[in-house]
Amino acid sequence: MGGKFKMVLNYTDNLMLYPNVLDPFTMDDLIQSIEIEFDPTEPQVFFFSTSEGLFMIDKRKVEKTPLKLDTVGLNSPTAMSMSDKGYLLTAYSCGSIW
């Protein structure tokens, strides 16, 4: 009584099946190398970062392969944060914020 809850969609995928998303030979611990952020305006869209780059998956599309976002000139992502307005802030190991 009086509790508040939010239902979320469940989604699982093996990122090792996609080329150029994860390189298990260069990472010590896979769990520490992946960060996930969801778009607050569209729950079917989410972003994740690995040591290989920044990716987006749109589950509304038939082809649900991760799309690598253009981050030319930046090193690997180290942290991500999604704002309430739908802006994705990503920090990179070179010191840049995008």
N, C-alpha and C positions, 0 to 999 in steps of 0.2 A: 504494500500500500504506500502510495506516495513516492514510489521509486521511479527513476527515469532511466531508460535504456535506449540504445540505438542498435538497430539491426544492420549488419554489414554483410556484403557478399563474400563468399569464400572462393579463393582462387589459389591453385597450386601449379607450379611449373618447374621443370628441371632446366635451369639455365645452362647447364653443361651441354645440353643438346644443340645449342645455338653457337655457330662459329663466331669468334671475335667478341664474345661477351665476357667469358671468364677464361683466364689462363691459369690452370691449377698448378703449373710448374713454377710460376713466379710469386705465388701467394703462400704464406705460411698457414693462415687460418681463414677459410672461406667465410665464416660467419662474421668476422670482424671487418671484412672487406666490402660488404654490401649494405647500402642504406636505401630505404624505400620511403617515398613521400607520395601521398594521394592528392589529386586535384580536388579541392573542396567544392568546386562547382559541378564536377562530373566524376562520380565515383567509379566509372568504368575506365578512367584514365589514371595511370600512375607512372611515376618516374623512379628509376633506381640508378645507383652509381656503383661501379666496380673499379678496379685498378685499370681497366681497359677503357673507361670513359663513362659518359652519361647517356642513359637510355630511356625511352618512353615506350609503354605498351598501352594500346587502346583496345580494350576487350570488346568494343562494339563492332570492330572490323572482323571480317571472316579470317583474314591472315593475322594471327596474333603474335607474330615474331617481333622481338624487340627492335625498335628503330633507334639507331645510334644518332644522337644529336651532335651537330657541328660544334666542336670546341677546339678548333685548330689554333695552335699556339699556346694552349693551356696544358698543364700537366694533369695528372689524375685527380679526380674529385676526392676531397677529404671530408666534406660535410655538406648537408643539404637541409633546407628549411622551406616549407610552403607557407605563404602568408594567407590570411583570410580572404584576400582579394584575388587569389589565384596566381600570384607571382612566385616563381621558384628561384630561390637564392642558393647558389652553389659556390662553395669555397674550394679552391684548388691548391695543390701542394706548392705551386709557384708563388702563392700569395694573392692571386687574383680572386675577385668575387664577381660572379656572372649572374 
